[in-house]
């Protein structure tokens, strides 16, 4: 299974390239020449040498496959990466906040020491999809994420080590908002939302050129796309009163409506 690269820092050349591939290249037929790809990265402020290094890293992760078309060297989106990209589309563009009466999913697991590498990967990947930690072997998430949890367990061959429970609202010996602050790193999530708001609030509005629209949109999307993974969209009663999540979600919506079409128009023209 090809996984998204959450270790790439948003705004880095590698992360921007992955964002371009996921949001634009599939719609352009899935193939692009090397020269055009470098030109597109230059529109994002990435110099040619940095673009080539990013291409090499993304290729090594299996997202792009070298392919020559009509004598032109280029890259095609790996078909094996499509499920990951489609899953990303659902997360990024259809962020869902848990309702007060929605169910929760508890993930209980006990993994032998002989499989500690798989245990480490399980914890890491549960964190990537927005699960919280109740205890060492007990994790929690909105029930809507159950299928993603099962995919992770299957991919790591750990279904026999885990049990999932679908349950109602958690009852703790303290208010839910206090319990949630222990299960999730809310400070980290708040910082992600605040940084997105600080860096992109001024970018709403018409762009002077399609190239400018493209750069503004890809930079915003690149920073936003990690948020719907790490933030599970907890109900309002489980979050502090001044939680910035809804504000950043609304900002991303405004940016998409004002920039996405012209961004794709630039990508289409620059790729041919």
Buried (B, 14 or more C-beta within 10 A) or exposed (E): EBBBEBEBEBBBBBBBBBBBBBBBBBEBEBBBBBEBBBBBBBBBEBEEEBBBBBBEBBBEBBBBBEBEEEEEEBBBBBEEBEEBBEBBEEBBBEBBBBEEEBBBBBBBBEBEEEBEEBBEBBBEBBBBBBBBBBEEBBBBBBBBBBEBBBBBBEBBEBEEBBEBEEEEEBEEEEEBBEBBBEBBBBEEBBEBBEBBBEBBEEBBEEBEEBBBBBBBBBBBBBBBBBBBBBBBBBBBEBBEEEBBBEBBBEBBEBBBEBBBEBBBEBBBEBBE
